[in-house]
């Protein structure tokens, strides 16, 4: 299987390790890693229509290529976000706790597309007013909250964060009008066969390339000094040819040479020690 790496990123060689073989993957779970495949375009359009009908046409944001509420341009007409043509409701809304509950209930109602099945697990991490005018001409022009943006923290499985699963919900006086982001249903393979120290050994010696602002290419050999902090245990979605795989992995941050800038994130499987992906920041 060919992994898809970020632009300007070239892996010239990898060090490989084998972990403990206490249990085979088949013995642990036939479902691991979970694969999320892209949905056929016609099926996707049909599901998107169903999604909007279920919400009485009040939600402007579409589904992504996996028929989930995560952001993508898969159903942007002419590559334009359909929410840009949404008519803004010019009605002031002061926040109260019912907004938070309404957002959670909307995510649960649309669980087929949001992946949220337990609202008790939803934790609001940010609540921001989006202001505009209800009196937009004359001497008494005002600036009041017309919408509220609610962000929910990333999903956790057995206490371990699932990367990039924050969900943002927008509400106005009519209720929820946008949902960006989704949760998944990953399988936890359980016992960590490939530890954090072994994961760090995988990245030492990697030769990585990056481009600066003037598109000059630089090559860097990774040493222990480039590793920032300790590897972090995560569930992550990894791009593969068939779609997305959800792996339990160690996430390692790497510094650019002679700087304090984190340039790469590297993902190492806790099951096999395989280098799953590298993201150029």
C-alpha positions, -999 to 999 in steps of 0.1 A, spaced: 0 0 0 15 33 -10 12 60 16 5 96 5 29 121 20 28 158 22 42 181 -5 80 186 -5 84 156 18 107 129 5 116 99 26 149 86 14 151 57 38 133 42 67 145 22 96 123 -7 104 117 -26 137 95 -55 148 76 -53 180 66 -80 204 45 -107 188 23 -116 218 -9 -116 197 -14 -114 160 -36 -86 145 -62 -113 135 -64 -125 171 -69 -89 184 -95 -76 160 -103 -84 124 -116 -48 120 -83 -31 129 -74 -7 114 -109 7 105 -111 17 69 -134 46 58 -139 45 21 -150 74 -1 -186 73 -12 -197 71 -49 -205 106 -61 -242 98 -69 -247 81 -36 -230 110 -19 -253 135 -35 -283 114 -25 -271 112 11 -264 149 12 -299 156 0 -313 133 27 -291 151 53 -305 185 43 -341 173 42 -337 158 77 -327 193 89 -355 212 70 -330 229 47 -316 250 76 -281 237 74 -260 251 45 -228 229 50 -226 198 29 -212 163 36 -176 154 27 -165 126 4 -170 101 32 -206 111 37 -196 127 70 -199 163 82 -162 169 82 -150 197 60 -141 192 23 -149 207 -10 -164 175 -24 -199 191 -27 -189 227 -32 -206 239 -64 -180 254 -87 -156 250 -58 -175 277 -38 -186 271 -2 -224 269 -3 -226 287 30 -213 319 14 -246 323 -5 -266 317 27 -289 346 36 -278 358 70 -307 361 95 -307 397 108 -319 389 143 -300 394 175 -295 363 196 -282 364 232 -265 332 243 -280 309 269 -274 273 278 -302 261 255 -279 269 225 -254 244 238 -280 218 243 -295 225 208 -260 220 192 -255 187 210 -290 175 201 -284 184 164 -251 164 164 -270 134 180 -299 137 156 -275 136 126 -253 108 142 -253 89 109 -232 117 95 -216 133 126 -205 100 142 -217 114 176 -237 88 195 -233 99 231 -239 136 238 -225 132 273 -191 129 256 -194 163 239 -173 190 257 -176 226 245 -141 241 242 -149 274 227 -180 296 224 -177 327 202 -203 353 192 -204 363 155 -216 398 153 -234 419 127 -260 446 124 -298 444 127 -299 482 121 -276 486 92 -283 521 80 -287 555 95 -273 570 127 -282 541 149 -262 513 132 -256 486 157 -233 456 162 -249 426 179 -246 388 180 -264 373 150 -248 338 154 -228 318 178 -199 295 170 -196 265 193 -165 243 191 -165 208 207 -132 192 218 -117 163 200 -132 128 204 -116 104 229 -115 66 228 -106 49 261 -92 83 272 -70 86 240 -76 116 217 -87 110 181 -68 136 161 -86 163 140 -121 154 154 -130 188 168 -166 197 157 -177 233 150 -215 241 151 -230 275 141 -264 286 154 -286 316 148 -322 324 158 -335 295 137 -311 270 152 -281 251 138 -271 263 103 -237 247 99 -218 216 111 -181 212 103 -162 182 116 -171 147 127 -163 118 150 -153 82 140 -158 47 152 -122 35 156 -112 1 170 -87 0 198 -62 -28 192 -55 -27 230 -20 -36 241 8 -13 229 34 -36 213 56 -9 200 65 16 227 74 53 226 111 47 228 110 24 199 89 49 180 116 76 185 142 52 171 123 49 139 125 86 131 162 90 140 181 89 107 152 98 85 162 122 57 134 147 51 131 177 28 112 209 31 109 242 11 112 277 25 92 307 15 114 312 -17 108 275 -27 144 266 -19 147 229 -10 165 218 21 174 183 33 176 174 70 188 142 87 167 137 119 186 133 151 174 129 187 179 166 192 152 173 166 125 154 186 102 177 206 91 163 240 77 128 244 58 109 217 20 114 222 -4 85 220 -32 92 195 -57 77 172 -52 93 138 -67 91 104 -41 81 78 -47 87 41 -43 56 20 -53 47 -16 -87 33 -5 -96 62 18 -89 67 55 -75 42 80 -78 49 117 -47 38 136 -35 39 171 -2 56 169 26 76 184 27 112 172 62 127 172 70 164 166 102 172 148 121 205 147 135 222 117 173 224 118 187 253 138 153 266 148 125 263 173 100 257 146 81 224 145 83 214 109 70 178 108 45 155 126 54 118 123 30 89 130 43 55 141 20 25 146 18 12 182 10 -23 167 37 -28 140 61 1 144 54 11 108 59 47 99 23 55 89 25 90 77 45 123 79 29 157 78 48 187 67 37 217 87 
